[in-house]
Amino acid sequence: MVISNEDFFEDVVYAVLVMLPVKSLIRFRCVCKSWDALIKDPKFISKHLKNDNKIRLIVTYTVVDEEDQFAYPTEAFHLFIDETLKDLTREDLDPHQPICGYFGGPYEGVFSIFGINNRLHLWNLATKEHRPLPKCKTNFPRYTRIFRTNTGFGWDPNTYEYKFILLFTLWDQKRNALYDFSHVSVYTLSTNSWKNFESFKSSHYHMPCSFDCTYLDGFCYWLLQFRSNGHRVLLSFHLGEEVFQEIQGPPLPESTEVAFGLNGNSLSLLILDNKASCLEIWTLKENNWFKQLTAGPFVGIFKPLGFWKNDAFFVESHSNQILLYDPHMDEMRDLGIKSSYFSVYHYTESLIPIKGDESFLDSFHIPWHVLSMDE
């Protein structure tokens, strides 16, 4: 096979462009039509997302006004500038929010936001694009209301479609108990439309209180817990076939705190064994769980928060600090934030096109537990 100079040049251009930040790529779309088409191509967008060197940390945490005992707690929303975390300088993203509301994500660099009139928006922080989604008109069974809402977002690699998932756990008001089956609404960006269907039996699960999922290779995953015995289970959703499956979790002691996410490119659990005061990483390989790492014992650890790069992970201390543990250096670092209710997220700049025709409206906060999408 003979490779021409032209083919070689195109390969080099591709390799360079896919490593660049979003801001530069948006400017380079004006260079020529072929670059514009390449940068907007779904395969290129997906490849660009997989650059681990561009992953940065977002931390959210609760802020309490100690001078005003009647003030509601607010949520801080900070992006650490340095992807290595050697420099702990962080940017407060609150002034840049396009809308007030409740955040989910980021999913592939895209945030979901619930705002005024229960309207759902998608927001791409890197491109500054946003899209108010059409109302999700779901007909729930009679005498039911929304008990909990979970969300997910991901890319179907077979159809090159981006999809957003709303997973509703319902409350049966007549029986005063959880309704047996969850309901799911799936939004497809390319068609700007929703599809609704009844899904798996959810009444025997404790659904997570967070509004995030873990996405990997065409699947969205949520970590659930059985009501009967407390055992963990992964719930997966195939974005192409739109079906759910269960994956049993590893055998864990009862006195454990668990965080779920991606460690490298593997589904993993970060587990705090309160009895042994140790932290463990369990990784899923070919539907089997393997203990990858045991660290500790540690003093003063309250709960695990999530993973970072190269098997490092975040924990929250009893003294309300967020700490980063590096197993290779056997070192625990304080990130310089003292608060409570931390959440940590991997953020990668994304080229996913989000822009809609409608503009954002001013909005106000509404409690998640009364969130209703059927109006």
Secondary structure, 3 states (H helix, E strand, C coil): CCCCHHHHHHHHHHHHHCCCCHHHHHHHCCCCHHHHHHHHCHHHHHHHHCCHHHCEEEEEEEECCCCCCCCCCEEEEEEECCCCCCCCCEEECHHHCCCCCEEEEEECCEEEEECHHHCEEEEECCCCEEEECCCCCCCCCCCEEEEEEEEEEEEECCCCEEEEEEEEEEEECCCCEECCEEEEEEEECCCCEEEEEEEEECCCEECCCCCCCEEECCEEEEEEEECCCCCEEEEEEECCCCCEEEEECCCCCCCEEEEEEEECCEEEEEEEECCCCEEEEEEEECCEEEEEEEECCCCCEEEEEEECCCCCEEEEECCCEEEEEECCCCEEEEEEEECEEEEEEEECCCCCCCCCCCCCCCCCCCCHHHCCCCC
